[in-house]
Amino acid sequence: MSGGLDWPGLMRAGLRGLGLRPEQFWALTPAELALMLGVEAGPPAMTRERLAELAARYPDRRPGSPGE
């Protein structure tokens, strides 16, 4: 399976693992189910501002190095 949600795995986790009834499972959003399963949210997406901050903090070349 490429891309998308692993519905069989999510259903096993919700119905068997959490003991939810089907109507309870289908009433949840994926975010609510993830919270109930203890799945931590990943880091936020990289923004241009954050990339610029990291590039300034960790430049490819050090000041005074060849090529500057």
PDBQT receptor file of N, H, CA, C and O in Angstrom, charges set to zero:
ATOM      1  N   MET A   1       0.862  -1.186   0.000  1.00  0.00    +0.000 N 
ATOM      2  CA  MET A   1       0.000   0.000   0.000  1.00  0.00    +0.000 C 
ATOM      3  C   MET A   1       0.897   1.233   0.000  1.00  0.00    +0.000 C 
ATOM      4  O   MET A   1       1.729   1.391   0.893  1.00  0.00    +0.000 OA
ATOM      5  N   SER A   2       0.738   2.099  -0.981  1.00  0.00    +0.000 N 
ATOM      6  H   SER A   2       0.062   1.970  -1.706  1.00  0.00    +0.000 HD
ATOM      7  CA  SER A   2       1.543   3.303  -1.017  1.00  0.00    +0.000 C 
ATOM      8  C   SER A   2       0.658   4.515  -0.788  1.00  0.00    +0.000 C 
ATOM      9  O   SER A   2      -0.379   4.674  -1.432  1.00  0.00    +0.000 OA
ATOM     10  N   GLY A   3       1.078   5.365   0.132  1.00  0.00    +0.000 N 
ATOM     11  H   GLY A   3       1.921   5.237   0.654  1.00  0.00    +0.000 HD
ATOM     12  CA  GLY A   3       0.322   6.565   0.443  1.00  0.00    +0.000 C 
ATOM     13  C   GLY A   3      -0.987   6.251   1.157  1.00  0.00    +0.000 C 
ATOM     14  O   GLY A   3      -1.372   5.088   1.284  1.00  0.00    +0.000 OA
ATOM     15  N   GLY A   4      -1.646   7.262   1.608  1.00  0.00    +0.000 N 
ATOM     16  H   GLY A   4      -1.334   8.207   1.505  1.00  0.00    +0.000 HD
ATOM     17  CA  GLY A   4      -2.925   7.081   2.278  1.00  0.00    +0.000 C 
ATOM     18  C   GLY A   4      -2.793   6.475   3.664  1.00  0.00    +0.000 C 
ATOM     19  O   GLY A   4      -1.690   6.255   4.163  1.00  0.00    +0.000 OA
ATOM     20  N   LEU A   5      -3.910   6.216   4.260  1.00  0.00    +0.000 N 
ATOM     21  H   LEU A   5      -4.807   6.395   3.855  1.00  0.00    +0.000 HD
ATOM     22  CA  LEU A   5      -3.946   5.653   5.607  1.00  0.00    +0.000 C 
ATOM     23  C   LEU A   5      -4.042   4.136   5.552  1.00  0.00    +0.000 C 
ATOM     24  O   LEU A   5      -4.640   3.572   4.636  1.00  0.00    +0.000 OA
ATOM     25  N   ASP A   6      -3.454   3.492   6.531  1.00  0.00    +0.000 N 
ATOM     26  H   ASP A   6      -2.968   3.950   7.275  1.00  0.00    +0.000 HD
ATOM     27  CA  ASP A   6      -3.517   2.032   6.675  1.00  0.00    +0.000 C 
ATOM     28  C   ASP A   6      -4.811   1.698   7.423  1.00  0.00    +0.000 C 
ATOM     29  O   ASP A   6      -4.797   1.462   8.631  1.00  0.00    +0.000 OA
ATOM     30  N   TRP A   7      -5.929   1.681   6.686  1.00  0.00    +0.000 N 
ATOM     31  H   TRP A   7      -5.940   1.872   5.705  1.00  0.00    +0.000 HD
ATOM     32  CA  TRP A   7      -7.223   1.460   7.334  1.00  0.00    +0.000 C 
ATOM     33  C   TRP A   7      -7.313   0.132   8.069  1.00  0.00    +0.000 C 
ATOM     34  O   TRP A   7      -7.827   0.111   9.188  1.00  0.00    +0.000 OA
ATOM     35  N   PRO A   8      -6.842  -0.982   7.506  1.00  0.00    +0.000 N 
ATOM     36  CA  PRO A   8      -6.909  -2.232   8.276  1.00  0.00    +0.000 C 
ATOM     37  C   PRO A   8      -6.130  -2.148   9.593  1.00  0.00    +0.000 C 
ATOM     38  O   PRO A   8      -6.590  -2.635  10.626  1.00  0.00    +0.000 OA
ATOM     39  N   GLY A   9      -4.961  -1.534   9.548  1.00  0.00    +0.000 N 
ATOM     40  H   GLY A   9      -4.587  -1.139   8.709  1.00  0.00    +0.000 HD
ATOM     41  CA  GLY A   9      -4.163  -1.386  10.767  1.00  0.00    +0.000 C 
ATOM     42  C   GLY A   9      -4.833  -0.460  11.776  1.00  0.00    +0.000 C 
ATOM     43  O   GLY A   9      -4.836  -0.731  12.977  1.00  0.00    +0.000 OA
ATOM     44  N   LEU A  10      -5.401   0.637  11.274  1.00  0.00    +0.000 N 
ATOM     45  H   LEU A  10      -5.398   0.857  10.298  1.00  0.00    +0.000 HD
ATOM     46  CA  LEU A  10      -6.097   1.565  12.166  1.00  0.00    +0.000 C 
ATOM     47  C   LEU A  10      -7.330   0.914  12.785  1.00  0.00    +0.000 C 
ATOM     48  O   LEU A  10      -7.626   1.118  13.963  1.00  0.00    +0.000 OA
ATOM     49  N   MET A  11      -8.044   0.131  11.983  1.00  0.00    +0.000 N 
ATOM     50  H   MET A  11      -7.804  -0.034  11.026  1.00  0.00    +0.000 HD
ATOM     51  CA  MET A  11      -9.231  -0.547  12.509  1.00  0.00    +0.000 C 
ATOM     52  C   MET A  11      -8.846  -1.573  13.575  1.00  0.00    +0.000 C 
ATOM     53  O   MET A  11      -9.520  -1.685  14.599  1.00  0.00    +0.000 OA
ATOM     54  N   ARG A  12      -7.767  -2.323  13.338  1.00  0.00    +0.000 N 
ATOM     55  H   ARG A  12      -7.220  -2.232  12.506  1.00  0.00    +0.000 HD
ATOM     56  CA  ARG A  12      -7.300  -3.281  14.356  1.00  0.00    +0.000 C 
ATOM     57  C   ARG A  12      -6.941  -2.547  15.645  1.00  0.00    +0.000 C 
ATOM     58  O   ARG A  12      -7.307  -2.977  16.739  1.00  0.00    +0.000 OA
ATOM     59  N   ALA A  13      -6.220  -1.435  15.504  1.00  0.00    +0.000 N 
ATOM     60  H   ALA A  13      -5.922  -1.086  14.616  1.00  0.00    +0.000 HD
ATOM     61  CA  ALA A  13      -5.811  -0.674  16.687  1.00  0.00    +0.000 C 
ATOM     62  C   ALA A  13      -7.020  -0.122  17.435  1.00  0.00    +0.000 C 
ATOM     63  O   ALA A  13      -7.077  -0.173  18.664  1.00  0.00    +0.000 OA
ATOM     64  N   GLY A  14      -7.977   0.400  16.693  1.00  0.00    +0.000 N 
ATOM     65  H   GLY A  14      -7.931   0.441  15.694  1.00  0.00    +0.000 HD
ATOM     66  CA  GLY A  14      -9.150   0.990  17.335  1.00  0.00    +0.000 C 
ATOM     67  C   GLY A  14     -10.118  -0.028  17.897  1.00  0.00    +0.000 C 
ATOM     68  O   GLY A  14     -10.564   0.097  19.037  1.00  0.00    +0.000 OA
ATOM     69  N   LEU A  15     -10.451  -1.052  17.093  1.00  0.00    +0.000 N 
ATOM     70  H   LEU A  15     -10.088  -1.154  16.166  1.00  0.00    +0.000 HD
ATOM     71  CA  LEU A  15     -11.462  -2.022  17.511  1.00  0.00    +0.000 C 
ATOM     72  C   LEU A  15     -10.899  -3.043  18.489  1.00  0.00    +0.000 C 
ATOM     73  O   LEU A  15     -11.507  -3.314  19.524  1.00  0.00    +0.000 OA
ATOM     74  N   ARG A  16      -9.747  -3.605  18.170  1.00  0.00    +0.000 N 
ATOM     75  H   ARG A  16      -9.252  -3.384  17.329  1.00  0.00    +0.000 HD
ATOM     76  CA  ARG A  16      -9.155  -4.612  19.057  1.00  0.00    +0.000 C 
ATOM     77  C   ARG A  16      -8.354  -3.968  20.185  1.00  0.00    +0.000 C 
ATOM     78  O   ARG A  16      -8.546  -4.279  21.360  1.00  0.00    +0.000 OA
ATOM     79  N   GLY A  17      -7.450  -3.063  19.801  1.00  0.00    +0.000 N 
ATOM     80  H   GLY A  17      -7.294  -2.810  18.846  1.00  0.00    +0.000 HD
ATOM     81  CA  GLY A  17      -6.545  -2.470  20.785  1.00  0.00    +0.000 C 
ATOM     82  C   GLY A  17      -7.247  -1.586  21.796  1.00  0.00    +0.000 C 
ATOM     83  O   GLY A  17      -7.009  -1.701  22.999  1.00  0.00    +0.000 OA
ATOM     84  N   LEU A  18      -8.109  -0.707  21.317  1.00  0.00    +0.000 N 
ATOM     85  H   LEU A  18      -8.303  -0.614  20.340  1.00  0.00    +0.000 HD
ATOM     86  CA  LEU A  18      -8.792   0.223  22.209  1.00  0.00    +0.000 C 
ATOM     87  C   LEU A  18     -10.171  -0.265  22.638  1.00  0.00    +0.000 C 
ATOM     88  O   LEU A  18     -10.778   0.299  23.549  1.00  0.00    +0.000 OA
ATOM     89  N   GLY A  19     -10.660  -1.306  21.988  1.00  0.00    +0.000 N 
ATOM     90  H   GLY A  19     -10.167  -1.764  21.248  1.00  0.00    +0.000 HD
ATOM     91  CA  GLY A  19     -11.981  -1.835  22.335  1.00  0.00    +0.000 C 
ATOM     92  C   GLY A  19     -13.138  -0.941  21.914  1.00  0.00    +0.000 C 
ATOM     93  O   GLY A  19     -14.208  -0.969  22.523  1.00  0.00    +0.000 OA
ATOM     94  N   LEU A  20     -12.920  -0.147  20.867  1.00  0.00    +0.000 N 
ATOM     95  H   LEU A  20     -12.052  -0.125  20.372  1.00  0.00    +0.000 HD
ATOM     96  CA  LEU A  20     -13.998   0.723  20.387  1.00  0.00    +0.000 C 
ATOM     97  C   LEU A  20     -15.029  -0.082  19.611  1.00  0.00    +0.000 C 
ATOM     98  O   LEU A  20     -14.701  -1.094  18.992  1.00  0.00    +0.000 OA
ATOM     99  N   ARG A  21     -16.269   0.371  19.649  1.00  0.00    +0.000 N 
ATOM    100  H   ARG A  21     -16.535   1.193  20.152  1.00  0.00    +0.000 HD
ATOM    101  CA  ARG A  21     -17.302  -0.187  18.792  1.00  0.00    +0.000 C 
ATOM    102  C   ARG A  21     -17.154   0.467  17.418  1.00  0.00    +0.000 C 
ATOM    103  O   ARG A  21     -16.643   1.582  17.317  1.00  0.00    +0.000 OA
ATOM    104  N   PRO A  22     -17.594  -0.215  16.361  1.00  0.00    +0.000 N 
ATOM    105  CA  PRO A  22     -17.431   0.359  15.016  1.00  0.00    +0.000 C 
ATOM    106  C   PRO A  22     -17.954   1.788  14.881  1.00  0.00    +0.000 C 
ATOM    107  O   PRO A  22     -17.300   2.630  14.266  1.00  0.00    +0.000 OA
ATOM    108  N   GLU A  23     -19.124   2.067  15.449  1.00  0.00    +0.000 N 
ATOM    109  H   GLU A  23     -19.655   1.383  15.949  1.00  0.00    +0.000 HD
ATOM    110  CA  GLU A  23     -19.660   3.429  15.324  1.00  0.00    +0.000 C 
ATOM    111  C   GLU A  23     -18.790   4.448  16.052  1.00  0.00    +0.000 C 
ATOM    112  O   GLU A  23     -18.705   5.602  15.632  1.00  0.00    +0.000 OA
ATOM    113  N   GLN A  24     -18.141   4.028  17.146  1.00  0.00    +0.000 N 
ATOM    114  H   GLN A  24     -18.210   3.090  17.487  1.00  0.00    +0.000 HD
ATOM    115  CA  GLN A  24     -17.226   4.927  17.850  1.00  0.00    +0.000 C 
ATOM    116  C   GLN A  24     -15.970   5.167  17.003  1.00  0.00    +0.000 C 
ATOM    117  O   GLN A  24     -15.497   6.297  16.885  1.00  0.00    +0.000 OA
ATOM    118  N   PHE A  25     -15.441   4.089  16.419  1.00  0.00    +0.000 N 
ATOM    119  H   PHE A  25     -15.826   3.171  16.515  1.00  0.00    +0.000 HD
ATOM    120  CA  PHE A  25     -14.253   4.201  15.580  1.00  0.00    +0.000 C 
ATOM    121  C   PHE A  25     -14.505   5.159  14.425  1.00  0.00    +0.000 C 
ATOM    122  O   PHE A  25     -13.714   6.073  14.196  1.00  0.00    +0.000 OA
ATOM    123  N   TRP A  26     -15.598   4.959  13.696  1.00  0.00    +0.000 N 
ATOM    124  H   TRP A  26     -16.241   4.216  13.882  1.00  0.00    +0.000 HD
ATOM    125  CA  TRP A  26     -15.855   5.767  12.510  1.00  0.00    +0.000 C 
ATOM    126  C   TRP A  26     -16.245   7.199  12.839  1.00  0.00    +0.000 C 
ATOM    127  O   TRP A  26     -16.201   8.060  11.961  1.00  0.00    +0.000 OA
ATOM    128  N   ALA A  27     -16.625   7.476  14.075  1.00  0.00    +0.000 N 
ATOM    129  H   ALA A  27     -16.661   6.776  14.789  1.00  0.00    +0.000 HD
ATOM    130  CA  ALA A  27     -16.947   8.845  14.476  1.00  0.00    +0.000 C 
ATOM    131  C   ALA A  27     -15.686   9.657  14.795  1.00  0.00    +0.000 C 
ATOM    132  O   ALA A  27     -15.753  10.882  14.893  1.00  0.00    +0.000 OA
ATOM    133  N   LEU A  28     -14.535   8.985  14.959  1.00  0.00    +0.000 N 
ATOM    134  H   LEU A  28     -14.481   7.990  14.879  1.00  0.00    +0.000 HD
ATOM    135  CA  LEU A  28     -13.286   9.674  15.287  1.00  0.00    +0.000 C 
ATOM    136  C   LEU A  28     -12.612  10.240  14.040  1.00  0.00    +0.000 C 
ATOM    137  O   LEU A  28     -12.756   9.711  12.938  1.00  0.00    +0.000 OA
ATOM    138  N   THR A  29     -11.881  11.315  14.241  1.00  0.00    +0.000 N 
ATOM    139  H   THR A  29     -11.764  11.745  15.137  1.00  0.00    +0.000 HD
ATOM    140  CA  THR A  29     -10.999  11.794  13.188  1.00  0.00    +0.000 C 
ATOM    141  C   THR A  29      -9.675  11.036  13.329  1.00  0.00    +0.000 C 
ATOM    142  O   THR A  29      -9.396  10.495  14.399  1.00  0.00    +0.000 OA
ATOM    143  N   PRO A  30      -8.854  10.986  12.275  1.00  0.00    +0.000 N 
ATOM    144  CA  PRO A  30      -7.542  10.346  12.408  1.00  0.00    +0.000 C 
ATOM    145  C   PRO A  30      -6.703  10.962  13.532  1.00  0.00    +0.000 C 
ATOM    146  O   PRO A  30      -5.969  10.250  14.217  1.00  0.00    +0.000 OA
ATOM    147  N   ALA A  31      -6.809  12.275  13.722  1.00  0.00    +0.000 N 
ATOM    148  H   ALA A  31      -7.406  12.853  13.166  1.00  0.00    +0.000 HD
ATOM    149  CA  ALA A  31      -6.054  12.931  14.796  1.00  0.00    +0.000 C 
ATOM    150  C   ALA A  31      -6.530  12.466  16.170  1.00  0.00    +0.000 C 
ATOM    151  O   ALA A  31      -5.713  12.255  17.067  1.00  0.00    +0.000 OA
ATOM    152  N   GLU A  32      -7.833  12.304  16.343  1.00  0.00    +0.000 N 
ATOM    153  H   GLU A  32      -8.497  12.475  15.615  1.00  0.00    +0.000 HD
ATOM    154  CA  GLU A  32      -8.363  11.823  17.624  1.00  0.00    +0.000 C 
ATOM    155  C   GLU A  32      -7.912  10.390  17.891  1.00  0.00    +0.000 C 
ATOM    156  O   GLU A  32      -7.538  10.052  19.015  1.00  0.00    +0.000 OA
ATOM    157  N   LEU A  33      -7.948   9.552  16.864  1.00  0.00    +0.000 N 
ATOM    158  H   LEU A  33      -8.252   9.827  15.952  1.00  0.00    +0.000 HD
ATOM    159  CA  LEU A  33      -7.508   8.172  17.015  1.00  0.00    +0.000 C 
ATOM    160  C   LEU A  33      -6.028   8.123  17.378  1.00  0.00    +0.000 C 
ATOM    161  O   LEU A  33      -5.630   7.361  18.258  1.00  0.00    +0.000 OA
ATOM    162  N   ALA A  34      -5.213   8.931  16.705  1.00  0.00    +0.000 N 
ATOM    163  H   ALA A  34      -5.537   9.550  15.989  1.00  0.00    +0.000 HD
ATOM    164  CA  ALA A  34      -3.778   8.977  17.009  1.00  0.00    +0.000 C 
ATOM    165  C   ALA A  34      -3.547   9.392  18.453  1.00  0.00    +0.000 C 
ATOM    166  O   ALA A  34      -2.683   8.830  19.126  1.00  0.00    +0.000 OA
ATOM    167  N   LEU A  35      -4.302  10.362  18.936  1.00  0.00    +0.000 N 
ATOM    168  H   LEU A  35      -5.004  10.819  18.390  1.00  0.00    +0.000 HD
ATOM    169  CA  LEU A  35      -4.181  10.805  20.322  1.00  0.00    +0.000 C 
ATOM    170  C   LEU A  35      -4.538   9.675  21.278  1.00  0.00    +0.000 C 
ATOM    171  O   LEU A  35      -3.845   9.461  22.273  1.00  0.00    +0.000 OA
ATOM    172  N   MET A  36      -5.611   8.952  20.984  1.00  0.00    +0.000 N 
ATOM    173  H   MET A  36      -6.174   9.125  20.176  1.00  0.00    +0.000 HD
ATOM    174  CA  MET A  36      -6.028   7.841  21.842  1.00  0.00    +0.000 C 
ATOM    175  C   MET A  36      -4.993   6.718  21.849  1.00  0.00    +0.000 C 
ATOM    176  O   MET A  36      -4.829   6.021  22.850  1.00  0.00    +0.000 OA
ATOM    177  N   LEU A  37      -4.294   6.548  20.718  1.00  0.00    +0.000 N 
ATOM    178  H   LEU A  37      -4.428   7.114  19.904  1.00  0.00    +0.000 HD
ATOM    179  CA  LEU A  37      -3.281   5.502  20.613  1.00  0.00    +0.000 C 
ATOM    180  C   LEU A  37      -1.937   5.945  21.174  1.00  0.00    +0.000 C 
ATOM    181  O   LEU A  37      -1.004   5.146  21.255  1.00  0.00    +0.000 OA
ATOM    182  N   GLY A  38      -1.832   7.207  21.558  1.00  0.00    +0.000 N 
ATOM    183  H   GLY A  38      -2.589   7.857  21.492  1.00  0.00    +0.000 HD
ATOM    184  CA  GLY A  38      -0.582   7.705  22.120  1.00  0.00    +0.000 C 
ATOM    185  C   GLY A  38       0.469   8.039  21.089  1.00  0.00    +0.000 C 
ATOM    186  O   GLY A  38       1.658   8.102  21.403  1.00  0.00    +0.000 OA
ATOM    187  N   VAL A  39       0.036   8.253  19.853  1.00  0.00    +0.000 N 
ATOM    188  H   VAL A  39      -0.929   8.201  19.598  1.00  0.00    +0.000 HD
ATOM    189  CA  VAL A  39       0.973   8.615  18.793  1.00  0.00    +0.000 C 
ATOM    190  C   VAL A  39       1.252  10.108  18.913  1.00  0.00    +0.000 C 
ATOM    191  O   VAL A  39       0.337  10.930  18.864  1.00  0.00    +0.000 OA
ATOM    192  N   GLU A  40       2.517  10.438  19.069  1.00  0.00    +0.000 N 
ATOM    193  H   GLU A  40       3.260   9.770  19.108  1.00  0.00    +0.000 HD
ATOM    194  CA  GLU A  40       2.889  11.844  19.180  1.00  0.00    +0.000 C 
ATOM    195  C   GLU A  40       2.867  12.496  17.799  1.00  0.00    +0.000 C 
ATOM    196  O   GLU A  40       3.195  11.869  16.792  1.00  0.00    +0.000 OA
ATOM    197  N   ALA A  41       2.482  13.740  17.780  1.00  0.00    +0.000 N 
ATOM    198  H   ALA A  41       2.215  14.249  18.598  1.00  0.00    +0.000 HD
ATOM    199  CA  ALA A  41       2.506  14.489  16.523  1.00  0.00    +0.000 C 
ATOM    200  C   ALA A  41       3.948  14.710  16.110  1.00  0.00    +0.000 C 
ATOM    201  O   ALA A  41       4.820  14.911  16.955  1.00  0.00    +0.000 OA
ATOM    202  N   GLY A  42       4.196  14.673  14.829  1.00  0.00    +0.000 N 
ATOM    203  H   GLY A  42       3.488  14.509  14.142  1.00  0.00    +0.000 HD
ATOM    204  CA  GLY A  42       5.536  14.902  14.321  1.00  0.00    +0.000 C 
ATOM    205  C   GLY A  42       5.908  16.373  14.422  1.00  0.00    +0.000 C 
ATOM    206  O   GLY A  42       5.084  17.206  14.802  1.00  0.00    +0.000 OA
ATOM    207  N   PRO A  43       7.144  16.686  14.084  1.00  0.00    +0.000 N 
ATOM    208  CA  PRO A  43       7.557  18.087  14.119  1.00  0.00    +0.000 C 
ATOM    209  C   PRO A  43       6.787  18.890  13.081  1.00  0.00    +0.000 C 
ATOM    210  O   PRO A  43       6.352  18.342  12.068  1.00  0.00    +0.000 OA
ATOM    211  N   PRO A  44       6.617  20.171  13.325  1.00  0.00    +0.000 N 
ATOM    212  CA  PRO A  44       5.898  20.982  12.339  1.00  0.00    +0.000 C 
ATOM    213  C   PRO A  44       6.682  21.049  11.041  1.00  0.00    +0.000 C 
ATOM    214  O   PRO A  44       7.886  20.796  11.012  1.00  0.00    +0.000 OA
ATOM    215  N   ALA A  45       5.990  21.391   9.979  1.00  0.00    +0.000 N 
ATOM    216  H   ALA A  45       5.012  21.597  10.002  1.00  0.00    +0.000 HD
ATOM    217  CA  ALA A  45       6.626  21.499   8.666  1.00  0.00    +0.000 C 
ATOM    218  C   ALA A  45       7.675  22.604   8.673  1.00  0.00    +0.000 C 
ATOM    219  O   ALA A  45       7.546  23.596   9.390  1.00  0.00    +0.000 OA
ATOM    220  N   MET A  46       8.706  22.421   7.872  1.00  0.00    +0.000 N 
ATOM    221  H   MET A  46       8.812  21.615   7.289  1.00  0.00    +0.000 HD
ATOM    222  CA  MET A  46       9.764  23.420   7.750  1.00  0.00    +0.000 C 
ATOM    223  C   MET A  46       9.219  24.632   7.010  1.00  0.00    +0.000 C 
ATOM    224  O   MET A  46       8.630  24.501   5.937  1.00  0.00    +0.000 OA
ATOM    225  N   THR A  47       9.419  25.813   7.587  1.00  0.00    +0.000 N 
ATOM    226  H   THR A  47       9.897  25.920   8.458  1.00  0.00    +0.000 HD
ATOM    227  CA  THR A  47       9.005  27.056   6.941  1.00  0.00    +0.000 C 
ATOM    228  C   THR A  47      10.238  27.745   6.368  1.00  0.00    +0.000 C 
ATOM    229  O   THR A  47      11.367  27.411   6.725  1.00  0.00    +0.000 OA
ATOM    230  N   ARG A  48      10.015  28.696   5.488  1.00  0.00    +0.000 N 
ATOM    231  H   ARG A  48       9.098  28.967   5.198  1.00  0.00    +0.000 HD
ATOM    232  CA  ARG A  48      11.148  29.451   4.939  1.00  0.00    +0.000 C 
ATOM    233  C   ARG A  48      11.896  30.184   6.044  1.00  0.00    +0.000 C 
ATOM    234  O   ARG A  48      13.125  30.255   6.030  1.00  0.00    +0.000 OA
ATOM    235  N   GLU A  49      11.158  30.724   6.992  1.00  0.00    +0.000 N 
ATOM    236  H   GLU A  49      10.160  30.667   7.004  1.00  0.00    +0.000 HD
ATOM    237  CA  GLU A  49      11.785  31.459   8.085  1.00  0.00    +0.000 C 
ATOM    238  C   GLU A  49      12.669  30.543   8.925  1.00  0.00    +0.000 C 
ATOM    239  O   GLU A  49      13.783  30.915   9.296  1.00  0.00    +0.000 OA
ATOM    240  N   ARG A  50      12.172  29.351   9.223  1.00  0.00    +0.000 N 
ATOM    241  H   ARG A  50      11.268  29.049   8.922  1.00  0.00    +0.000 HD
ATOM    242  CA  ARG A  50      12.965  28.399  10.014  1.00  0.00    +0.000 C 
ATOM    243  C   ARG A  50      14.191  27.934   9.242  1.00  0.00    +0.000 C 
ATOM    244  O   ARG A  50      15.262  27.776   9.828  1.00  0.00    +0.000 OA
ATOM    245  N   LEU A  51      14.055  27.711   7.931  1.00  0.00    +0.000 N 
ATOM    246  H   LEU A  51      13.185  27.840   7.454  1.00  0.00    +0.000 HD
ATOM    247  CA  LEU A  51      15.189  27.320   7.109  1.00  0.00    +0.000 C 
ATOM    248  C   LEU A  51      16.243  28.422   7.104  1.00  0.00    +0.000 C 
ATOM    249  O   LEU A  51      17.433  28.132   7.229  1.00  0.00    +0.000 OA
ATOM    250  N   ALA A  52      15.828  29.681   6.963  1.00  0.00    +0.000 N 
ATOM    251  H   ALA A  52      14.861  29.916   6.862  1.00  0.00    +0.000 HD
ATOM    252  CA  ALA A  52      16.768  30.806   6.977  1.00  0.00    +0.000 C 
ATOM    253  C   ALA A  52      17.476  30.891   8.329  1.00  0.00    +0.000 C 
ATOM    254  O   ALA A  52      18.677  31.156   8.393  1.00  0.00    +0.000 OA
ATOM    255  N   GLU A  53      16.735  30.668   9.394  1.00  0.00    +0.000 N 
ATOM    256  H   GLU A  53      15.760  30.453   9.342  1.00  0.00    +0.000 HD
ATOM    257  CA  GLU A  53      17.325  30.687  10.735  1.00  0.00    +0.000 C 
ATOM    258  C   GLU A  53      18.387  29.594  10.883  1.00  0.00    +0.000 C 
ATOM    259  O   GLU A  53      19.473  29.846  11.405  1.00  0.00    +0.000 OA
ATOM    260  N   LEU A  54      18.074  28.396  10.426  1.00  0.00    +0.000 N 
ATOM    261  H   LEU A  54      17.192  28.191  10.001  1.00  0.00    +0.000 HD
ATOM    262  CA  LEU A  54      19.037  27.298  10.510  1.00  0.00    +0.000 C 
ATOM    263  C   LEU A  54      20.248  27.535   9.615  1.00  0.00    +0.000 C 
ATOM    264  O   LEU A  54      21.374  27.225  10.004  1.00  0.00    +0.000 OA
ATOM    265  N   ALA A  55      20.028  28.086   8.408  1.00  0.00    +0.000 N 
ATOM    266  H   ALA A  55      19.113  28.339   8.091  1.00  0.00    +0.000 HD
ATOM    267  CA  ALA A  55      21.136  28.373   7.495  1.00  0.00    +0.000 C 
ATOM    268  C   ALA A  55      22.071  29.420   8.100  1.00  0.00    +0.000 C 
ATOM    269  O   ALA A  55      23.289  29.330   7.944  1.00  0.00    +0.000 OA
ATOM    270  N   ALA A  56      21.505  30.412   8.789  1.00  0.00    +0.000 N 
ATOM    271  H   ALA A  56      20.515  30.485   8.916  1.00  0.00    +0.000 HD
ATOM    272  CA  ALA A  56      22.340  31.426   9.433  1.00  0.00    +0.000 C 
ATOM    273  C   ALA A  56      23.104  30.835  10.618  1.00  0.00    +0.000 C 
ATOM    274  O   ALA A  56      24.260  31.186  10.857  1.00  0.00    +0.000 OA
ATOM    275  N   ARG A  57      22.465  29.956  11.342  1.00  0.00    +0.000 N 
ATOM    276  H   ARG A  57      21.526  29.672  11.149  1.00  0.00    +0.000 HD
ATOM    277  CA  ARG A  57      23.100  29.355  12.517  1.00  0.00    +0.000 C 
ATOM    278  C   ARG A  57      24.155  28.324  12.124  1.00  0.00    +0.000 C 
ATOM    279  O   ARG A  57      25.181  28.203  12.794  1.00  0.00    +0.000 OA
ATOM    280  N   TYR A  58      23.915  27.591  11.060  1.00  0.00    +0.000 N 
ATOM    281  H   TYR A  58      23.082  27.689  10.516  1.00  0.00    +0.000 HD
ATOM    282  CA  TYR A  58      24.820  26.520  10.620  1.00  0.00    +0.000 C 
ATOM    283  C   TYR A  58      25.175  26.716   9.145  1.00  0.00    +0.000 C 
ATOM    284  O   TYR A  58      24.705  25.967   8.289  1.00  0.00    +0.000 OA
ATOM    285  N   PRO A  59      26.008  27.728   8.845  1.00  0.00    +0.000 N 
ATOM    286  CA  PRO A  59      26.347  27.979   7.437  1.00  0.00    +0.000 C 
ATOM    287  C   PRO A  59      27.172  26.836   6.850  1.00  0.00    +0.000 C 
ATOM    288  O   PRO A  59      27.866  26.115   7.566  1.00  0.00    +0.000 OA
ATOM    289  N   ASP A  60      27.078  26.693   5.531  1.00  0.00    +0.000 N 
ATOM    290  H   ASP A  60      26.515  27.279   4.949  1.00  0.00    +0.000 HD
ATOM    291  CA  ASP A  60      27.862  25.660   4.847  1.00  0.00    +0.000 C 
ATOM    292  C   ASP A  60      29.357  25.940   4.948  1.00  0.00    +0.000 C 
ATOM    293  O   ASP A  60      30.163  25.011   5.010  1.00  0.00    +0.000 OA
ATOM    294  N   ARG A  61      29.728  27.212   4.964  1.00  0.00    +0.000 N 
ATOM    295  H   ARG A  61      29.074  27.967   4.913  1.00  0.00    +0.000 HD
ATOM    296  CA  ARG A  61      31.134  27.611   5.079  1.00  0.00    +0.000 C 
ATOM    297  C   ARG A  61      31.289  28.521   6.285  1.00  0.00    +0.000 C 
ATOM    298  O   ARG A  61      30.388  29.286   6.631  1.00  0.00    +0.000 OA
ATOM    299  N   ARG A  62      32.435  28.420   6.907  1.00  0.00    +0.000 N 
ATOM    300  H   ARG A  62      33.166  27.799   6.626  1.00  0.00    +0.000 HD
ATOM    301  CA  ARG A  62      32.722  29.297   8.033  1.00  0.00    +0.000 C 
ATOM    302  C   ARG A  62      33.316  30.603   7.490  1.00  0.00    +0.000 C 
ATOM    303  O   ARG A  62      34.011  30.596   6.474  1.00  0.00    +0.000 OA
ATOM    304  N   PRO A  63      33.040  31.714   8.167  1.00  0.00    +0.000 N 
ATOM    305  CA  PRO A  63      33.622  32.994   7.721  1.00  0.00    +0.000 C 
ATOM    306  C   PRO A  63      35.148  32.875   7.647  1.00  0.00    +0.000 C 
ATOM    307  O   PRO A  63      35.782  32.349   8.562  1.00  0.00    +0.000 OA
ATOM    308  N   GLY A  64      35.731  33.371   6.542  1.00  0.00    +0.000 N 
ATOM    309  H   GLY A  64      35.216  33.798   5.799  1.00  0.00    +0.000 HD
ATOM    310  CA  GLY A  64      37.175  33.326   6.360  1.00  0.00    +0.000 C 
ATOM    311  C   GLY A  64      37.683  32.044   5.742  1.00  0.00    +0.000 C 
ATOM    312  O   GLY A  64      38.881  31.927   5.483  1.00  0.00    +0.000 OA
ATOM    313  N   SER A  65      36.818  31.081   5.497  1.00  0.00    +0.000 N 
ATOM    314  H   SER A  65      35.845  31.176   5.708  1.00  0.00    +0.000 HD
ATOM    315  CA  SER A  65      37.254  29.825   4.873  1.00  0.00    +0.000 C 
ATOM    316  C   SER A  65      37.397  30.032   3.377  1.00  0.00    +0.000 C 
ATOM    317  O   SER A  65      36.796  30.953   2.824  1.00  0.00    +0.000 OA
ATOM    318  N   PRO A  66      38.187  29.187   2.704  1.00  0.00    +0.000 N 
ATOM    319  CA  PRO A  66      38.340  29.332   1.245  1.00  0.00    +0.000 C 
ATOM    320  C   PRO A  66      36.969  29.316   0.557  1.00  0.00    +0.000 C 
ATOM    321  O   PRO A  66      36.069  28.566   0.935  1.00  0.00    +0.000 OA
ATOM    322  N   GLY A  67      36.847  30.167  -0.459  1.00  0.00    +0.000 N 
ATOM    323  H   GLY A  67      37.578  30.776  -0.766  1.00  0.00    +0.000 HD
ATOM    324  CA  GLY A  67      35.592  30.238  -1.180  1.00  0.00    +0.000 C 
ATOM    325  C   GLY A  67      34.675  31.326  -0.669  1.00  0.00    +0.000 C 
ATOM    326  O   GLY A  67      33.611  31.554  -1.246  1.00  0.00    +0.000 OA
ATOM    327  N   GLU A  68      35.055  31.998   0.391  1.00  0.00    +0.000 N 
ATOM    328  H   GLU A  68      35.918  31.813   0.860  1.00  0.00    +0.000 HD
ATOM    329  CA  GLU A  68      34.237  33.091   0.938  1.00  0.00    +0.000 C 
ATOM    330  C   GLU A  68      34.524  34.359   0.192  1.00  0.00    +0.000 C 
ATOM    331  O   GLU A  68      33.940  35.399   0.496  1.00  0.00    +0.000 OA
TER     332      GLU A  68
